[in-house]
Amino acid sequence: MIGKMIGAYAGERAARHVDGLNGTAGALLGAGGVAAIKKIGPFGLLAALAGGYALKRHLDHNRQERDEDASAPKAGSGRAGAKSKK
């Protein structure tokens, strides 16, 4: 019972950082997550943590590539006919 309450609190706090997810939904997911963790056991928990870490790294890598592509200057973006001062 205490574990579900802690899970619900953690889920509610985590929901603040996710668009489209309110505090109630986060609390329900947090409380359900505690039950799921009990079912999958310690090896399942380690596998879920490793998978979450791999997903985070993948998403960060894609975001970094997208940001680098957006900040790169485009060819021919200079002003046409501009004369340089000497």
One Martini backbone bead per residue (centre of mass of N, CA, C, O) as a GRO file, in nm:
protein
   86
    1MET     BB    1   0.059   0.062  -0.022
    2ILE     BB    2   0.301   0.251   0.003
    3GLY     BB    3   0.416   0.197  -0.279
    4LYS     BB    4   0.173   0.317  -0.435
    5MET     BB    5   0.195   0.601  -0.317
    6ILE     BB    6   0.479   0.659  -0.418
    7GLY     BB    7   0.420   0.602  -0.717
    8ALA     BB    8   0.200   0.818  -0.749
    9TYR     BB    9   0.378   1.059  -0.678
   10ALA     BB   10   0.594   1.014  -0.895
   11GLY     BB   11   0.397   1.023  -1.137
   12GLU     BB   12   0.289   1.309  -1.089
   13ARG     BB   13   0.567   1.449  -1.115
   14ALA     BB   14   0.637   1.337  -1.403
   15ALA     BB   15   0.384   1.459  -1.555
   16ARG     BB   16   0.492   1.758  -1.565
   17HIS     BB   17   0.708   1.668  -1.814
   18VAL     BB   18   0.446   1.582  -1.984
   19ASP     BB   19   0.279   1.606  -2.258
   20GLY     BB   20  -0.063   1.514  -2.213
   21LEU     BB   21  -0.013   1.476  -1.891
   22ASN     BB   22  -0.159   1.440  -1.601
   23GLY     BB   23  -0.159   1.383  -1.266
   24THR     BB   24  -0.359   1.145  -1.259
   25ALA     BB   25  -0.225   0.969  -1.475
   26GLY     BB   26   0.050   0.954  -1.333
   27ALA     BB   27  -0.053   0.817  -1.076
   28LEU     BB   28  -0.161   0.563  -1.213
   29LEU     BB   29   0.107   0.479  -1.344
   30GLY     BB   30   0.272   0.463  -1.082
   31ALA     BB   31   0.097   0.248  -0.937
   32GLY     BB   32   0.118   0.039  -1.173
   33GLY     BB   33   0.430   0.018  -1.176
   34VAL     BB   34   0.463  -0.130  -0.910
   35ALA     BB   35   0.315  -0.388  -0.996
   36ALA     BB   36   0.495  -0.450  -1.243
   37ILE     BB   37   0.763  -0.480  -1.090
   38LYS     BB   38   0.674  -0.723  -0.922
   39LYS     BB   39   0.622  -0.916  -1.169
   40ILE     BB   40   0.914  -0.900  -1.323
   41GLY     BB   41   1.137  -0.835  -1.144
   42PRO     BB   42   1.476  -0.782  -1.136
   43PHE     BB   43   1.542  -0.850  -1.438
   44GLY     BB   44   1.317  -0.680  -1.564
   45LEU     BB   45   1.411  -0.414  -1.445
   46LEU     BB   46   1.687  -0.407  -1.580
   47ALA     BB   47   1.578  -0.422  -1.870
   48ALA     BB   48   1.408  -0.161  -1.855
   49LEU     BB   49   1.642   0.030  -1.788
   50ALA     BB   50   1.815  -0.032  -2.037
   51GLY     BB   51   1.599   0.045  -2.247
   52GLY     BB   52   1.559   0.339  -2.151
   53TYR     BB   53   1.852   0.427  -2.196
   54ALA     BB   54   1.868   0.361  -2.498
   55LEU     BB   55   1.637   0.548  -2.584
   56LYS     BB   56   1.759   0.812  -2.482
   57ARG     BB   57   2.014   0.806  -2.655
   58HIS     BB   58   1.869   0.798  -2.928
   59LEU     BB   59   1.707   1.064  -2.897
   60ASP     BB   60   1.951   1.250  -2.846
   61HIS     BB   61   2.093   1.193  -3.114
   62ASN     BB   62   1.864   1.292  -3.300
   63ARG     BB   63   1.846   1.580  -3.183
   64GLN     BB   64   2.137   1.662  -3.249
   65GLU     BB   65   2.120   1.626  -3.556
   66ARG     BB   66   1.885   1.824  -3.601
   67ASP     BB   67   2.030   2.074  -3.483
   68GLU     BB   68   2.271   2.072  -3.680
   69ASP     BB   69   2.102   2.102  -3.941
   70ALA     BB   70   1.961   2.375  -3.858
   71SER     BB   71   2.247   2.542  -3.809
   72ALA     BB   72   2.326   2.510  -4.086
   73PRO     BB   73   2.423   2.656  -4.356
   74LYS     BB   74   2.300   2.753  -4.648
   75ALA     BB   75   2.326   2.745  -4.971
   76GLY     BB   76   2.294   3.068  -5.089
   77SER     BB   77   2.226   3.276  -4.830
   78GLY     BB   78   2.335   3.509  -4.948
   79ARG     BB   79   2.359   3.804  -5.082
   80ALA     BB   80   2.275   3.931  -5.374
   81GLY     BB   81   2.515   4.158  -5.490
   82ALA     BB   82   2.718   4.183  -5.274
   83LYS     BB   83   2.963   4.399  -5.158
   84SER     BB   84   3.283   4.424  -5.065
   85LYS     BB   85   3.479   4.579  -4.835
   86LYS     BB   86   3.823   4.739  -4.850
   0.00000   0.00000   0.00000
